[in-house]
Amino acid sequence: MKVLNLTFRDSQGKTRRVRLTNVTTAHDKDTVHQIMDQLSGLKLFVAADGSELLAHPVAAEYVDTTAASLFKEEKAAPVTH
């Protein structure tokens, strides 16, 4: 599964992260940075104290995760006493 991790600083300097799953990796760094700038400019995410949660884009990274199933019980075994 492809994941895009976006890291922002809020208006108080704390790190905030947004994780998007099942994304395409077709976008380059300039495009992703531009989108992050636009997202922070919308000021949609505000804390109760009025601080902006996604004030400044800091980083972005694509992550490719692979699941390795160890076992899967198909049916619950009947309980007998």
VMD Tcl script that draws the C-alpha trace (Angstrom):
set ca {
  {0.00 0.00 0.00}
  {1.29 3.45 -0.86}
  {1.13 6.08 1.88}
  {1.88 9.81 1.69}
  {3.01 11.29 5.01}
  {2.71 15.08 5.21}
  {4.38 16.95 8.05}
  {3.39 20.48 9.07}
  {4.19 22.86 11.91}
  {1.24 24.46 13.63}
  {1.16 28.15 14.51}
  {2.64 27.33 17.92}
  {5.60 25.41 16.46}
  {4.38 21.88 17.19}
  {4.74 19.14 14.58}
  {1.49 17.90 13.00}
  {1.18 14.98 10.60}
  {-1.37 13.99 7.99}
  {-1.27 10.45 6.58}
  {-2.97 9.67 3.27}
  {-3.33 6.03 2.25}
  {-3.64 4.35 -1.16}
  {-2.13 7.30 -3.03}
  {-0.44 7.55 -6.38}
  {3.29 8.34 -6.42}
  {3.02 10.27 -9.67}
  {3.42 13.70 -8.05}
  {6.85 15.29 -7.71}
  {8.12 17.28 -4.73}
  {7.18 20.65 -6.23}
  {3.58 19.57 -6.81}
  {3.22 18.08 -3.32}
  {4.78 21.16 -1.73}
  {2.41 23.42 -3.68}
  {-0.60 21.38 -2.55}
  {0.60 21.51 1.06}
  {0.97 25.31 0.75}
  {-2.58 25.53 -0.59}
  {-3.89 23.30 2.20}
  {-2.24 25.40 4.88}
  {-3.55 28.57 3.22}
  {-7.15 27.37 3.54}
  {-6.90 27.46 7.35}
  {-9.47 24.67 7.65}
  {-7.89 22.99 10.66}
  {-7.98 25.16 13.76}
  {-7.57 24.08 17.39}
  {-9.97 25.12 20.13}
  {-7.51 27.85 21.20}
  {-7.56 29.32 17.67}
  {-4.12 28.12 16.59}
  {-3.73 26.86 13.03}
  {-2.90 23.15 12.97}
  {-1.39 23.01 9.46}
  {0.29 26.41 9.36}
  {3.62 25.59 7.66}
  {4.59 22.65 5.40}
  {7.75 20.94 6.67}
  {8.15 17.60 4.86}
  {6.48 14.99 2.69}
  {7.39 11.39 2.02}
  {5.99 8.44 0.14}
  {6.04 5.17 2.09}
  {5.41 1.75 0.59}
  {4.03 -0.64 3.19}
  {3.73 -4.38 2.69}
  {1.62 -6.65 4.86}
  {2.96 -10.11 5.65}
  {0.15 -12.24 7.04}
  {1.29 -14.85 9.55}
  {-2.02 -16.67 9.93}
  {-5.74 -16.15 9.55}
  {-8.32 -18.23 11.31}
  {-11.09 -18.82 8.81}
  {-13.80 -19.88 11.23}
  {-14.07 -19.77 14.96}
  {-13.60 -23.24 16.39}
  {-16.68 -24.57 18.19}
  {-16.47 -24.45 21.96}
  {-17.04 -27.82 23.59}
  {-17.15 -28.66 27.29}
}
mol new
graphics top color blue
foreach p $ca { graphics top sphere $p radius 0.5 }
foreach p [lrange $ca 0 end-1] q [lrange $ca 1 end] { graphics top cylinder $p $q radius 0.2 }
display resetview
